[in-house]
Amino acid sequence: MEPTVATVAATTDLTMLKAIGAGIAAVGMLGSGIGLGMMIGKFFEAVGRQPSVEERLSSYFYIGAGLIEAIALFAFAIAALVLFVL
């Protein structure tokens, strides 16, 4: 049985909508990249101003960086699910 024009058009529309949805879900990765860059810059700025606080700030820095990276991984997982599974 050959596909009709309507089924081909519906499949193409669904594929296009999946790509758009995955792109929207991937915006979280962009935001976390910007946030991580700002956090790293501010960390180095603070350590440059007061080198004595590096030991106290580094633990907060690693925890914050891990949480930001977790947001990026969640966004990637959702984008991959939308694109390949749904």
C-alpha positions as CSV (number, residue, x, y, z in Angstrom):
1,M,0.0,0.0,0.0
2,E,1.5,3.3,-1.1
3,P,1.3,6.3,1.2
4,T,-1.1,9.0,0.1
5,V,-0.3,12.7,-0.1
6,A,-2.2,13.4,3.1
7,T,-0.2,10.8,5.1
8,V,3.1,12.1,3.7
9,A,2.2,15.7,4.6
10,A,1.1,14.7,8.1
11,T,4.3,12.8,8.7
12,T,6.3,15.8,7.4
13,D,4.4,18.2,9.6
14,L,4.9,16.0,12.7
15,T,8.7,15.7,12.0
16,M,8.9,19.5,11.6
17,L,7.0,20.1,14.9
18,K,9.2,17.6,16.7
19,A,12.3,19.5,15.5
20,I,10.8,22.8,16.7
21,G,9.9,21.3,20.0
22,A,13.4,19.9,20.5
23,G,14.8,23.4,19.6
24,I,12.6,25.0,22.2
25,A,13.7,22.5,24.8
26,A,17.3,23.1,23.9
27,V,17.0,26.7,24.9
28,G,17.7,25.6,28.5
29,M,21.2,24.5,27.4
30,L,21.8,28.0,26.0
31,G,20.7,29.6,29.3
32,S,22.8,27.3,31.4
33,G,25.9,28.0,29.3
34,I,25.4,31.7,29.7
35,G,24.8,31.3,33.4
36,L,27.9,29.1,33.9
37,G,30.0,31.6,32.0
38,M,28.8,34.5,34.2
39,M,29.4,32.4,37.3
40,I,33.0,31.6,36.3
41,G,33.7,35.2,35.5
42,K,32.4,36.4,38.8
43,F,34.3,33.7,40.7
44,F,37.6,34.8,39.1
45,E,36.7,38.4,39.7
46,A,36.1,37.7,43.4
47,V,39.3,35.7,43.8
48,G,41.2,38.3,42.0
49,R,40.0,41.0,44.4
50,Q,40.4,38.9,47.5
51,P,42.6,35.8,47.1
52,S,42.0,34.8,50.7
53,V,38.4,33.8,50.0
54,E,39.2,31.3,47.4
55,E,39.0,28.3,49.7
56,R,35.5,29.3,50.9
57,L,34.2,30.3,47.5
58,S,35.5,27.2,45.6
59,S,33.1,24.8,47.4
60,Y,30.1,27.0,46.5
61,F,31.4,27.4,43.0
62,Y,31.6,23.6,42.4
63,I,28.1,23.1,43.9
64,G,26.7,25.9,41.7
65,A,28.5,24.6,38.6
66,G,27.1,21.1,39.2
67,L,23.6,22.4,39.5
68,I,23.9,24.5,36.4
69,E,25.3,21.6,34.4
70,A,22.4,19.4,35.7
71,I,19.9,21.9,34.2
72,A,21.8,21.6,30.9
73,L,21.6,17.8,31.0
74,F,17.9,17.9,31.8
75,A,17.3,20.2,28.8
76,F,19.3,17.9,26.6
77,A,17.4,14.9,27.8
78,I,14.1,16.5,27.1
79,A,15.2,17.7,23.7
80,A,16.4,14.2,22.8
81,L,13.2,12.6,24.1
82,V,11.1,15.0,22.0
83,L,13.2,14.5,18.9
84,F,13.7,10.7,19.0
85,V,11.0,9.1,21.1
86,L,7.8,11.1,20.9
